[in-house]
Amino acid sequence: MALTLHVNGDRWRSHLTDVLARNPGLVPVVKGNGYGFGLHRLARKAAWLGVDTLAVGTYDELAQVDRRYDGSLLVLTPWRPFAGAPADPRVIHTVGRLEDLEALSEQGRSTGQRPRVVLERMTSMLRHGFSAKGLREAGRATADGHGVEVEGVALHLPLAKISHLSEVDRLMTDVVAAGLDKRGEASRTIWVSHLTDAELATLAARYPDFTFRPRIGTSLWLGDRGALSVRSTVLDSHPVERGDTYGYRGRSAPRAGTILVVSGGTSHGIGLEAPTGDATLKARAASIARGGLDAAGFVRSPYTVGGKQRLFAEPPHMQASMLFIPAGSAVPAVGDEVECRVRFTATTFDAVELS
Ligand SMILES: *Cc1c(COP(=O)(O)O)cnc(C)c1O
């Protein structure tokens, strides 16, 4: 038994279809560890949702999704000459520099198969993309319709903002200045991230000639946390008296209790610090700490045992973690499962169980 992500299948699927219904033109994003589920599993889910385009983070990730999903594949990392990008008609490249646009156009002219591209406009994120002037130049460079097939403009907006609308308005001015509003329907697609449903509705009404397509990862796959639970298995338990030594560094127990060995360690992404919890969890950890364990330098773990977030008895090991359960608390049996709070995008599960 292992560190397992349990998914309530009916509840998860109904959340996915809800998000799709609220976001017409949805482009599911799968990247990295596949938000904990694995890229291959999410690619199949995207096929099941029936969307026409799936976004991946990198060219290297394409191989994990392209046989499980047969629509268009938008690569979010911008094209570079050294990216190892395939000349695949299913792939939509993101382009944010004129020299890259020229290289792709050249490829299109020489092969007769025009690469599909979206032109990325730099946002306040300052990650990738054309400046306003660069976008106008890109508009001119692609105006003859030769070389590449422009399938719209990409905007990657920051997460924590009151409203994105004024920023998107400014960026849309640049899109219009680049002449992209005069092109065919595909060019008038705006691929966006991190907009609320209300912002999307406002933009759709304000720019009726354009189609806004939201790229969504986190709030799609992980948006209904109640459908997901992460559980670890109790592998061993050892009663200790105050002063007994344990662990890699021969620490001594600050008081009587149990060393509980549970599955999940650094190889799974279990870190020394638990993911930031809510106030009540902090308060609980603090009250445990007041019992004397803080003096022993114990650190809050992401594991919950008997309704309480427990402390690491020592830093997590590769495949297992040692917790300290003070005397007086009920100790789960070997084979029992305990809850674990994780950052899904940074956790490698041993198994994903979909009911
Ligand atoms: C990751 C990513 C997204 C999706 O972000 P979430 O916060 O997971 O929804 C959208 N667009 C780009 C360019 C990204 O890199």
The ligand as an ORCA input file, in Angstrom:
! r2SCAN-3c Opt
* xyz 0 1
  C      -0.446     26.479    -16.552
  C      -0.996     27.401    -17.520
  C      -2.382     27.591    -17.613
  C      -3.348     26.917    -16.672
  O      -3.125     27.394    -15.368
  P      -4.009     26.895    -14.134
  O      -3.704     27.881    -13.066
  O      -3.542     25.523    -13.775
  O      -5.421     26.909    -14.567
  C      -2.856     28.422    -18.595
  N      -2.032     29.039    -19.454
  C      -0.682     28.881    -19.389
  C       0.188     29.584    -20.369
  C      -0.117     28.061    -18.422
  O       1.211     27.913    -18.370
*
